[in-house]
Amino acid sequence: MKLTFYVREIKQSSMEQQQLLTSGFRFVSFTLSTKDVLSTVMNVLTSCSLPVEHMKALSETPTRPLEAQRTFYRPIKWDKSYYSFTGFSDPEEEMQQARSVGPTLSLWLSNNEPKATHKHKVSLPRRDELNRLKTELFHKFHLEDIRWQRRWGVDHKCCQLQSLSRLSQQSPEALINLQGHTVVFADQSEMNACGHVMLGTMDVHHQWIRLFQQLPSYRSLHQQTEWLKERISFLLGGAQVVHLDRLGPSQTLAEHYSTLSNFHKRLIAQPLRLHPRSLLGLTVQVEKDRSSPSLHEMGHFIIPTNCELSKLQTILQNHAEEARRRTHHNKQLQVDEDAAVKQCVQRLSLRSLSKEPSISSAQMVTCCKRLMEQHSPLLQGLHVHVSHFYSVMQDGDMCVPWDWKG
């Protein structure tokens, strides 16, 4: 396994080195080649120019009997701060929430509304700071949007925006290429298949700067991807090629281009017998990890790059009308959801109402109607997030299951 570290530089270096290490970090990369823990740790420390004298005494320790070396099962239990910082879900907390899903909404609200109100009040200064930072970065770089891949708290969102703001002050020339883009704080620094700039929340400024420098090349690749989609669309009877990022993990632009390119080559070599405009108005998503083409419940076709093309033609022709019906139904559901959310926010005097991506439009509409029927005054002035379980988030947002008990 090849590992990469960034070690903070604390010793005085030559002028030449200092010019190279403007970020304050030294790049360390090596490959794990040993099979025992002691040699591996010593290799890591040596590669990072860290002392290993205190490890040498361990190498002289006599080998324990075989019985004493037997491993035992001990599950890893991360500190709560790990889940708060990374945005990953805490399995222990989810289990507790699943077990406590029994109470009715009114009972749960009466027990948890004071805590949510207090946390929300405490978070107000940070929420104002978050809005200020977003507005500042929007105007400074004419950004289309600022998003987060995970449901981080307000504190962590502020820290991420402050980090980008500091970088813009320290190296303004590095961020010139960022203008006009959508920024997504995510797990890795890359451009995704939608053309958005993803900034890895665990990466140092040096990695962000390197990404900003590569943005002209990424924009060129994104344009080539759009042209490739048009050519595929023509070969598929006018069906539009889309990438629905919310249906799965983020795909990088390079991966997306490679997937489309491989599929396009197969279509050129073995064209489908489709009328140029027979599938106009429909959408398709090309994927590489599936085995057979299918029609998604939302109305778009899912096409694997390596599927049998004769089978693909049959599915596209036989299910075109059903695809149109599902697409129309899904668009109507989206309109109904937007109207229900807006009406719910107004009637219940909510600060905001949002949902998990896994909650469908139909489920959201049902939840909104039931919330308005319940008309609980305890929700007034709060941020409500529709999910699959009850929870009070660290900033006072209240998560309620979409199918809560009345």
Secondary structure, DSSP 8 states (H G I E B T S, - for coil): -EEEEEEE--S---HHHHHHTTTSEEEEEEE---SSHHHHHHHHHHHTT---HHHHHHHTS----HHHH----------HHHHHHH----HHHHHHHHHT--S-HHHHHHHHHHHHHHHHHHHHHHHHHHHHHHHHHHHHHT-SEEEESS---HHHHHHHHHHHHHHHHH-GGGGGGGTT-EEEEESS-EEBTTS-EEEETTS-HHHHHHHHHHHHHHHHHHHHHHHHHHHHHHHTTT-EE---GGGSS--BHHHHHHHHHHHHHHHHHS-----TTTTTT-EEEEESS-SS-EE-TTS-EEEETTS-HHHHHHHHHHTHHHHHHHHHHHHHHHHHHHHHHHHHHHHHT-SEEEE-TTS-HHHHHHHHHHHHHH--GGGTT-EEEEESS-EE-TTS-EEEETT---
